């Protein structure tokens, strides 16, 4: 009798979700973190570094991008240790979902916080995301840099006032939030029920935010808190360079080399942040402007029920130099690999040329 041909096998899925053990190793690594050098880290960059150190890499994304949805993470309803907890403007790593605790970068380092606390509730409902692990290779268990004694010390610290460090933090913030009580020693139930793979809600397109909370409550924000908010908004604005034609923008685009919040002026429920902005490249009227500029600009501050927020100017868009380079490079790669390039459509070729020239202006200075 002739042998039957082997039945075709189904192709395994490209990714799987992070396991509980893998998530626990990420949470352990986060608990071993110490306060980074001032001006070198913020919440989203440090979370990105922790995941990379644990062996779970992904292209850097700001908290705004993560909140909107990222292809490297699946949104889940019920978190377990190691998952991301994200608000627009802040991101942390879940430690114990039964105690609503997560590890977050605050003014004194990584600290355990209660995401059901009053401050975090004032920021709105968070979203939880679980890392998608590629199935193309074998991933070893994550490396934790914290010893058991270090982890126990972090988990059992006495509660004290801490404040979150938003995108691009540099200085200590004023005290507005209180962490949860110390997380207990782990048990087989500490990670809660198994989560479904993904939330079935349709993904919401990412929108560039026009404001972000910089200080909770009624106390006016400090210069450092305002600088953090402006940095995170500028990072988020860089998303337009990933898909939109910057030469067709309605307002000028300024590529920021550095900025400094000179002073904050507050009167009742309104105010202004006075900035000095240094730039070398900008786009105005559809053309590239190459000139070293130091401009005095102002960003609006206003008090809302959740606290004080900083508002982006309407007359121009500010994007950090490094964010602009990454966004433009991503868009150029997408254009050259798309159908537009193979069809030699004039509009696509022209857009590629414009973006390449802009990249050249940014990289050759």
Secondary structure as UniProt FT lines:
FT   STRAND          15..17
FT   HELIX           20..31
FT   TURN            38..39
FT   HELIX           43..53
FT   TURN            54..55
FT   HELIX           63..68
FT   TURN            71..72
FT   STRAND          73..76
FT   TURN            81..82
FT   STRAND          84..87
FT   TURN            88..89
FT   STRAND          90..96
FT   HELIX           97..99
FT   STRAND          101..106
FT   TURN            107..108
FT   STRAND          109..114
FT   TURN            115..116
FT   HELIX           118..122
FT   STRAND          127..134
FT   HELIX           148..155
FT   STRAND          161..162
FT   TURN            167..168
FT   STRAND          177..178
FT   TURN            188..191
FT   STRAND          211..216
FT   HELIX           223..237
FT   TURN            238..239
FT   HELIX           240..243
FT   HELIX           246..248
FT   STRAND          252..267
FT   TURN            268..269
FT   STRAND          270..284
FT   TURN            285..286
FT   STRAND          287..304
FT   TURN            305..306
FT   STRAND          307..311
FT   STRAND          316..320
FT   HELIX           321..337
FT   HELIX           339..343
FT   HELIX           346..363
//
